Amino acid sequence: MKIGKRHVMLAGLVLALGAAVYLNWHFAPTESFVLPTKTAPSVSSSELGKAEFVSANASDELQQVNAKKADNSLLSESRLNRQTARDKVLDELEKQLKDTSADATLKAQALESRTEHVGNIQKENTAETLIKAKGFSDCMVFINDGKVSVLLPEADGLTSEKISVVTEIITAQTGADPSDITITPVK
């Protein structure tokens, strides 16, 4: 067997790779590769079932948690209804576009309507994301015929500053006039 340039080059690359792996292993801190684990706190049998006072306002905190759950359930239900309605409209528009017996003007109208719906969906999603990024726990944005409706949890404390921030976001994302924006607190 004849040792050629290729074999020498391959052997050199293997040695370089081996040296790089060894140096990486030798100089790398070992703590970065080990994930810390949490140990469960030890509890003696005399502490089991022991009640502990947590907060003087526990009932107020519980009411706030229940209010947020109610807000979230209403917003979740509304979000599901909105998605169902969107799916029906977009499916109907797709059927019109795929209909071979439909004339060109009907298809053009369906395409324009679908494009408008998709654009509104994108604007709603972007606005909702930006509103949540400003510290709101949840929100919903509806765009319909140039009018924008925003649902915000009342538990987030709707101050005039927060309402102006939401209005600014909606105006920037949708191009809607502030008089066309309705902000509704969800109880």
LOSE-975471 format. One line per 2 residues: number of its first residue (from 1); for each residue x, y, z of C-alpha. Coordinates in nm, 3 decimals, decimal comma, m for minus. Layout:
NUM	X/Y/Z | ...
END
This chain:
1	0,000/0,000/0,000 | 0,136/0,334/m0,102
3	0,105/0,631/0,137 | 0,012/0,938/m0,064
5	m0,065/1,300/m0,003 | m0,428/1,223/0,077
7	m0,337/0,980/0,353 | m0,092/1,222/0,510
9	m0,348/1,504/0,491 | m0,620/1,283/0,643
11	m0,393/1,172/0,926 | m0,302/1,536/0,998
13	m0,669/1,635/1,011 | m0,752/1,346/1,245
15	m0,466/1,446/1,477 | m0,575/1,813/1,472
17	m0,933/1,713/1,552 | m0,816/1,490/1,836
19	m0,599/1,767/1,977 | m0,890/2,014/1,962
21	m1,121/1,773/2,145 | m0,859/1,705/2,412
23	m0,788/2,076/2,468 | m1,158/2,155/2,485
25	m1,213/1,879/2,741 | m0,910/1,977/2,946
27	m0,976/2,353/2,966 | m1,357/2,357/2,974
29	m1,515/2,422/3,315 | m1,694/2,112/3,436
31	m1,970/2,307/3,615 | m2,122/2,429/3,287
33	m2,200/2,075/3,176 | m2,370/1,965/3,497
35	m2,727/2,077/3,547 | m2,815/2,162/3,905
37	m3,087/1,949/4,057 | m3,331/2,056/4,322
39	m3,368/1,834/4,622 | m3,698/1,801/4,792
41	m3,712/1,961/5,135 | m3,720/1,716/5,417
43	m4,035/1,712/5,623 | m4,062/1,544/5,957
45	m4,375/1,352/6,051 | m4,459/1,609/6,320
47	m4,488/1,883/6,052 | m4,727/1,699/5,824
49	m5,066/1,870/5,811 | m4,937/2,174/5,996
51	m5,116/2,492/5,888 | m4,916/2,802/5,822
53	m5,044/3,160/5,791 | m4,945/3,289/5,450
55	m5,102/3,630/5,400 | m5,333/3,868/5,581
57	m5,508/3,934/5,250 | m5,546/3,573/5,142
59	m5,916/3,614/5,062 | m5,840/3,924/4,850
61	m5,568/3,737/4,664 | m5,803/3,444/4,606
63	m6,066/3,680/4,466 | m5,808/3,832/4,231
65	m5,701/3,487/4,112 | m6,065/3,389/4,052
67	m6,127/3,716/3,867 | m5,827/3,651/3,641
69	m5,951/3,298/3,573 | m6,294/3,437/3,479
71	m6,127/3,698/3,256 | m5,916/3,431/3,093
73	m6,211/3,197/3,041 | m6,416/3,473/2,875
75	m6,122/3,574/2,658 | m6,045/3,210/2,578
77	m6,406/3,147/2,481 | m6,411/3,461/2,267
79	m6,081/3,360/2,106 | m6,225/3,017/2,020
81	m6,543/3,173/1,874 | m6,335/3,419/1,669
83	m6,118/3,139/1,531 | m6,424/2,930/1,441
85	m6,583/3,223/1,257 | m6,256/3,298/1,077
87	m6,218/2,939/0,966 | m6,572/2,932/0,825
89	m6,524/3,258/0,632 | m6,186/3,157/0,492
91	m6,317/2,812/0,393 | m6,610/2,971/0,211
93	m6,378/3,210/0,030 | m6,150/2,920/m0,069
95	m6,451/2,735/m0,211 | m6,542/3,041/m0,418
97	m6,186/3,069/m0,547 | m6,172/2,700/m0,643
99	m6,518/2,701/m0,806 | m6,461/2,652/m1,178
101	m6,810/2,775/m1,270 | m6,765/3,114/m1,093
103	m6,694/3,415/m1,309 | m6,375/3,621/m1,287
105	m6,531/3,914/m1,098 | m6,663/3,687/m0,822
107	m6,322/3,522/m0,790 | m6,152/3,863/m0,778
109	m6,389/3,975/m0,501 | m6,326/3,652/m0,308
111	m5,950/3,695/m0,344 | m5,968/4,056/m0,228
113	m6,186/3,960/0,069 | m5,953/3,676/0,166
115	m5,651/3,905/0,143 | m5,827/4,160/0,366
117	m5,919/3,891/0,622 | m5,566/3,756/0,634
119	m5,428/4,109/0,672 | m5,669/4,177/0,959
121	m5,569/3,851/1,128 | m5,203/3,948/1,108
123	m5,273/4,297/1,243 | m5,482/4,156/1,529
125	m5,211/3,906/1,625 | m4,935/4,167/1,612
127	m5,136/4,416/1,817 | m5,224/4,150/2,077
129	m4,859/4,050/2,109 | m4,745/4,409/2,152
131	m5,015/4,483/2,410 | m4,915/4,176/2,611
133	m4,552/4,288/2,586 | m4,653/4,612/2,758
135	m4,752/4,417/3,070 | m5,114/4,317/3,017
137	m5,196/3,963/3,123 | m5,420/3,899/2,821
139	m5,611/4,084/2,552 | m5,812/4,040/2,235
141	m5,826/4,265/1,931 | m6,104/4,260/1,671
143	m6,082/4,448/1,341 | m6,403/4,482/1,143
145	m6,488/4,741/0,875 | m6,220/4,985/0,988
147	m6,335/4,971/1,351 | m6,113/4,816/1,618
149	m6,236/4,666/1,944 | m5,998/4,571/2,223
151	m6,087/4,355/2,523 | m5,861/4,397/2,826
153	m5,883/4,233/3,169 | m6,016/4,477/3,427
155	m5,784/4,314/3,681 | m5,486/4,472/3,500
157	m5,591/4,813/3,634 | m5,691/5,016/3,331
159	m5,547/5,360/3,395 | m5,556/5,643/3,144
161	m5,185/5,587/3,076 | m5,241/5,220/2,995
163	m5,537/5,302/2,772 | m5,330/5,559/2,582
165	m5,051/5,300/2,534 | m5,304/5,050/2,394
167	m5,456/5,317/2,169 | m5,111/5,409/2,040
169	m5,030/5,044/1,962 | m5,361/4,991/1,782
171	m5,321/5,312/1,582 | m4,968/5,220/1,477
173	m5,052/4,861/1,381 | m5,389/4,908/1,211
175	m5,383/5,269/1,093 | m5,722/5,316/1,260
177	m5,830/5,658/1,381 | m5,842/5,682/1,763
179	m6,215/5,759/1,739 | m6,263/5,416/1,573
181	m6,099/5,229/1,863 | m6,312/5,087/2,144
183	m6,143/4,953/2,456 | m6,365/4,737/2,674
185	m6,265/4,612/3,020 | m6,353/4,247/3,084
187	m6,488/4,180/3,432
END
